[in-house]
Amino acid sequence: MRWIYPLLAHRSIMMLLLIVNIFGTIYGYYWYGWQLKETPAIFLPFVPDSPTASLFFVFVLLAFLLRKSWPLIEALAIVTLFKYGIWAVVMNILVYFVQGELDPVGYMLILSHFAMAVQGILFAPFYRFKWWHLIVTAIWTLHNDVIDYVFFMMPSYSMLDRYTPQIGYFTFWLSILSIGIAYYFSIRPNRFKLEIK
């Protein structure tokens, strides 16, 4: 697997990923547009989960291209990319089982969000965040779950409304898993580390 890291460290690959993530982020905020119009201002930062995750990664890539490291943004990126990437995959698969079908946008969301989760982990050897960055990220992530499932600001899938308690429970443990993955790939002893050239 280590053969891929020199490729990821190449400036042209990072530029390509930067462009893809910028467009994905813009589309993501557009997708949330109608929900954001109905969201109280105090909750706005916590509603558009996936585009905010990809926005964190945009800043990670910008830092790498500038030969810098922004550790808190790196921690936020890996945790939220994995969490919301996997969350969206699972929700769209659940939509398929509830409705018996999935439209082309649903399949696109599955593929694009799975790619989100993967890219966050693939860049883990380049991250430089420490324990306190991960603790701040954990607070942000779990607070987001409270906003979503206590104040009901979660992304709206009306056909899944009757499963909201189960989805909330799943989302909490997905947050814990995502924080654990960030620790495993970026903080634990003997982790594999690389420098951006």
C-alpha positions in Angstrom: 0.0 0.0 0.0 2.9 2.3 0.6 3.5 2.6 -3.1 0.6 5.1 -3.3 2.1 7.7 -0.9 4.7 9.2 -3.4 1.8 9.5 -5.8 -0.3 11.3 -3.3 2.6 13.6 -2.4 2.9 14.7 -6.0 1.8 18.3 -6.5 -0.2 17.6 -9.7 -2.2 14.9 -7.8 -2.8 17.3 -4.9 -3.9 20.0 -7.3 -6.3 17.6 -9.0 -7.8 16.6 -5.7 -8.0 20.2 -4.6 -10.0 21.1 -7.7 -12.3 18.0 -7.3 -12.9 18.8 -3.6 -13.6 22.5 -4.3 -16.3 21.6 -6.8 -17.6 18.9 -4.5 -17.8 21.4 -1.6 -19.6 23.9 -3.8 -22.1 21.3 -5.0 -22.6 20.1 -1.4 -23.5 23.5 -0.1 -25.8 24.0 -3.1 -27.5 20.6 -2.2 -28.1 21.8 1.3 -29.4 25.2 0.1 -33.1 24.7 0.8 -32.4 23.3 4.3 -30.0 26.1 5.1 -32.7 28.6 4.3 -34.9 27.0 7.0 -32.1 26.6 9.6 -31.8 29.1 12.5 -28.6 31.1 12.2 -27.1 29.6 15.4 -27.2 26.1 13.9 -25.8 27.0 10.4 -22.2 25.8 10.9 -23.5 22.3 12.0 -26.0 21.5 9.2 -24.0 21.1 6.0 -21.9 18.2 7.3 -20.4 16.7 4.1 -19.4 19.9 2.3 -17.9 21.2 5.6 -15.9 18.0 5.8 -14.6 18.4 2.2 -14.0 22.1 2.9 -11.6 21.1 5.8 -9.8 18.8 3.3 -9.6 21.7 0.8 -7.6 23.7 3.5 -5.5 20.6 4.2 -4.5 20.3 0.6 -3.9 24.0 0.3 -1.5 23.8 3.3 0.3 20.9 1.8 0.7 22.7 -1.5 2.2 25.7 0.5 4.5 23.2 2.3 2.7 23.9 5.6 0.7 21.9 8.1 -2.5 23.0 9.8 -2.9 20.2 12.4 -6.3 21.1 13.8 -7.8 21.3 10.3 -6.1 17.9 9.5 -7.8 16.3 12.5 -11.2 17.8 11.6 -10.7 16.6 8.0 -9.9 13.0 8.7 -12.7 12.6 11.3 -15.4 14.3 9.4 -14.5 12.9 6.0 -14.7 9.4 7.3 -17.8 10.0 9.5 -19.9 11.8 6.9 -18.6 9.8 4.0 -19.6 6.5 5.6 -22.8 8.1 7.0 -24.0 9.1 3.6 -23.2 5.8 2.1 -25.2 4.0 4.8 -28.1 6.4 4.5 -28.4 6.0 0.8 -28.3 2.3 1.0 -31.0 2.5 3.7 -33.1 4.6 1.3 -32.7 1.9 -1.3 -34.0 -0.8 1.0 -36.9 1.4 2.2 -38.0 2.6 -1.2 -36.9 -0.4 -3.3 -34.9 1.8 -5.6 -32.4 4.6 -5.7 -32.1 7.4 -8.3 -28.9 8.2 -10.1 -28.1 11.1 -7.6 -28.3 8.5 -4.8 -25.7 6.3 -6.5 -23.5 9.4 -7.2 -23.7 10.3 -3.5 -22.7 6.7 -2.5 -19.6 6.8 -4.7 -18.6 10.4 -3.9 -19.0 10.0 -0.2 -17.1 6.7 -0.1 -14.3 8.5 -1.9 -14.4 11.2 0.8 -13.9 8.6 3.5 -11.1 7.0 1.6 -9.1 10.1 0.8 -9.2 11.3 4.4 -7.5 8.1 5.5 -5.1 7.8 2.5 -3.5 11.2 3.5 -3.2 10.1 7.2 0.6 9.5 7.0 1.0 13.2 6.1 -1.0 14.6 9.1 0.8 16.2 12.0 -1.9 16.7 14.6 -1.5 15.9 18.3 -3.8 14.7 21.1 -5.3 18.2 21.8 -6.2 18.7 18.1 -8.1 15.4 18.2 -9.8 16.3 21.5 -11.1 19.6 20.0 -12.2 17.6 16.9 -14.0 15.1 19.1 -15.9 17.9 20.9 -16.9 19.4 17.6 -18.0 16.1 16.2 -20.0 15.0 19.2 -21.5 18.4 19.6 -22.6 18.2 16.0 -24.5 15.0 16.8 -26.3 16.8 19.6 -27.3 19.6 17.3 -28.5 17.0 14.7 -30.4 14.6 17.0 -31.4 16.7 20.0 -32.3 19.9 18.1 -33.2 17.9 14.9 -31.0 19.8 12.5 -29.8 16.6 10.8 -29.7 16.2 7.0 -33.3 15.6 5.9 -34.2 12.2 4.4 -38.0 12.3 4.8 -38.4 8.6 3.9 -36.2 7.7 6.8 -37.9 9.8 9.5 -39.3 6.8 11.3 -35.8 5.6 11.9 -34.5 8.8 13.4 -33.7 7.4 16.8 -31.8 4.4 15.3 -30.0 6.7 12.9 -29.0 9.0 15.8 -27.7 6.0 17.8 -25.7 4.8 14.7 -24.3 8.3 14.1 -23.1 8.6 17.7 -21.1 5.4 17.4 -19.9 6.3 13.9 -18.5 9.5 15.5 -16.6 7.4 18.1 -15.3 5.1 15.4 -14.2 8.0 13.3 -12.3 9.6 16.2 -10.7 6.2 16.9 -9.6 5.9 13.3 -8.0 9.3 13.4 -6.1 8.2 16.5 -5.1 4.8 14.9 -3.8 6.3 11.7 -2.3 9.6 12.9 -1.4 9.6 16.6 -0.8 6.0 17.9 2.9 5.0 18.5 4.8 3.5 15.6 2.5 5.1 13.1 3.9 5.5 9.5 4.8 9.1 8.8 5.7 10.9 5.6 6.7 14.4 4.6 5.2 16.4 1.7 8.0 17.0 -0.8 
